[in-house]
Amino acid sequence: MPKVKIDNFEIEVPEGTTILNAARQIGGDIVPPAMCYYSTLKGSGGKCRTCLVKVTKGSEKDPRPMPKLVASCQTTVMDGMEVANITSDEVLKARAGVVEFLLLNHPLDCPICDQAGECHLQDLAFEHGAENTRYEFERRTFEKIDIGPYIKLHMTRCILCYRCVYTAQQLTDGRVHGIIGRGDHAEISTFIEKAIDNDFSGNVIDVCPVGALTDRTFRFKSRVWFLNPMDAHRDCPTCSGKAVVWMYGKEIFRVTARKDKYGEVHDFICNTCRFEKKGANDWTIEGPRDIDRHSVISQNHYEGAVTVR
Amino acid sequence: MSRKLLLEHAHIEGINTYEVYRKHGGYRSVEKALKNMTPDEVVEEVKKSGLRGRGGAGFPTGMKWSFLAKPEGVPRYLLCNADESEPGTFKDRFLMEKIPHLLIEGMITSSYALGANTSYIYIRGEYSWIVFILEKAIAEAYANGWLGKNILGTGYNLDLYVNPGAGAYICGEETALIESLEGKRGNPRIKPPFPAVKGLWQCPTVVNNVETIAAVVPIVNDGGDEYAKIGIGKSTGTKLISASGNINKPGVYEIDLGVSVEEFIYSDEWCGGIKNGKRIKACVPGGSSVPILPHFLITKTANGENRLMTYESLADGGFATGSMLGSGGFIVYDEDQCIVRNTWNFARFYHHESCGQCSPCREGTGWMEKVLWRLENGQGKMSDIDLLADVAKKIEGNTICPLGDAAAWPVSAAIRHFREEFEWHVNEPRACMERNYGLVKEPVATV
C-alpha cells in the first residue's frame, strides 16, 4: 500500500485513493475543502478547484514535484508522495483566489438564504475568503425557477459544481436535468423547466453546497440553527428510511438525509420521506444528531450533543 | 525560397478532385506504407522526422503515437482535430479547402500506423462548407478503394467519418473534442487518464491537428530523415503560418522552420512589410493565446540574437521576453493599433468560449473582460492594471484545461510589455473616448 505524507502527516492508504480521501483519513485542518467533489457521486470533482494542493514530491520512483497545483480530489496517491496543503503559501493563495472567483457572481444574500448556517460556501468564505470584494460590476442574475412542487432553483446562487447534475443522472432515471449555456452564463436547468418527476429528485437539495436548490416545503419557515437535528428512521418501502428530522419542539420542520462531517450523504432518501412525512408519528426518533461543523454560525450551537427542547 | 511540402499543389486547378490529386502523386504514401512498411516502421519514420504537433503545444508527434496504449481486443481511434478556432489562425481551413485529399491521405497513413480501423475528422461547425468538401473527397476515396474494407488488397480496413461540431472553441481541446464526439457536452475531461490510454469511448485515442496529419504524407513519401533536414534543431520541417494584421500580404504561407522573423515580416516572398509604410508596434506570433511581443522583441531576442520562426527561438526568454510559436497565427500590429483594445478583444473571446466547468476560468475570464472594457473606455482606475495582472495570475495553471492559461497569458503579457499604454488609458479618459467614438460632447465621467 502506498505511503503518502500530507503536511508532514504520514498515512498508508490503499492503491487508487485520492489525495483528498487520504487527507480525510488523517482528518483535521489539513483536509482540503471540496465544493464539487462528492464521494457517493461517480464522476464528480475536479471543477471547483478549491481542493488544489501542491505535490512537492511525486513519488519514491519519480521524486520530481508536479509543476502545477493539482486537484486533490482527482489525483491518486503514489508511494512516497509528499503533499503540501496548509503548509504551502502557494496553495493558500491559490485557494483564496478560487474563493474570490466563486464569490464574484454569488449574490451574498445569506440573510435571506435558507442554506445559511449549513452552507459550504459560507464556511469556505469564512475560512479562506477576503473581507472585501474587488469586483465592481453587476452580478449575474437569474429568475427563480420551480422544479416541480417541492424544489426551488435559484440559479443566481449556483456555483456550478455539477453535483445535482450527477445526482439526477445517477439516482433518477430519464435524464432531464443538466446544464445549458456555457461560461459564466451557464445555467442549471431541467431541460426547459420540465419538472423532475422522480422519487429521488429531492436529493439534489442535499447535495447542493449552496442555496441554489432549496426545499419548497421548508423555505422561509425557520433558520437551521433554531432547529434541533434528530436522527430518525421510518419503515420506508422505497428508501433506507434513515434520515435527520429538524425539529422545533415537537414539530418537524424539515427532513434531510444524513450527512457525514464533509456534508456528504451516503444513504439517499426518497421524496415521500423528505417532503410528505412531517408528522411526529411518522418517525421513530433515535436521538440527537451530532453536527460536526465549524461554520461561523454553528460555532456556538452544535458543540457536543444537542439538547432536546 | 522555401520548399513546399504541403501546399506544393494547392494552386493547381481541380486539385480538390481525386483524379487531379492522384495525377500529381497523391496517395503514394498510402501505397508505400500499406504495401512496404509495418505500422511500427511508419511510427519510427515519424519519430525520426522530429515532427511536432502543429496545433499549438508542439509536442513531438512520434512520441505521442508511441504512448498509445495497445491492449488486446480494444479498438484504437485516430481523431483529426479540425476545430481550428483560435483567433488569428486559419491554416487548416486553407489546407482542407484546397487539398482535402492530402488530409485524407494523411489520415489513412496515420491510422494504419496506429492500427486504427475507425477514424474521425472533428471539424468546427462554422466550417460548414468544408464538411461538404471533405465528404465529397472521402466518397471519392471510398470509390477508388483507398477507404473501406481490404484497402489495396492488404487486408487493412479503415472507415473515415467527418463530424462537425456545434461551434465551440473549447472543443479544440482534445478531451473536450472526445466528449463532443461522443455526443456529450463539450467539457474537457480531467487528466489523467490521458486520451492515449482512455479516450474516445474509453478506448486508446490519438488526437492530432490537421497540419500534423497532413505532414505525415511527405514524411512517409520522402522518409523521416529527409524531413528532419529542414529546419533548425528540434524544430523540423515546414509550418503553415496564417499571417494577418497590418501587413501588405496577409495569407497562409508555408515556411521552413528557421526562417528569421524579420525576413518573414519584411520579405516580399511572405508578409511584404507593414502596410501603408507604418512602423511595427507589436506581434502575436502564434495565435491569440500566446503572449504578445513588443516591437523591440520581435526580430531580436532579449540577448540580441536574431529571432527565428522556430519553437525554441520564439520561446526564448520564457514569458518575460518571449512568446510561443503556438498554432502559427501570426498577427502583426502597426503603430496605430491599441493594445488595450486588442487585449480586451481577446479577453472577450475567452470569456465567451469558457466552458464554465471550473471556477477560475468561468468567473475570471468575465472579470478580466469587464475590467479591460472599462479601461478601454477611459473609465478605469490605476489599480485596475494590477488587479488584471493578479486575476490573470490566479487563473493561470489552476484550471482543468489550457483555456484558462490561454486567457491569462495575453493579458499578463500585454500588461508586462505595454503598461504605459494601460496607464495612458487611465490618465487620458477623454482621449480614449474621442478615439473610440469620435468627438464626445459630454465630459467623460471618471470613476
Interface residues (C-beta under 8 A of the other chain):
Chain A: G45 G46 K47 C48 R49 T50 L52 K68 L69 A71 Q74 A94 G97 V98 E100 F101 L102 L104 N105 R134 Y135 F137 I159 L160 Y162 G178 I179 G181 R182 G183 D184 H185 A186
Chain B: A168 I170 R185 I190 H351 H352 E353 S354 C355 G356 Q357 C358 S359 P360 R362 E363 G364 T365 G366 W367 K370 L387 K394 G397 N398 T399 I400
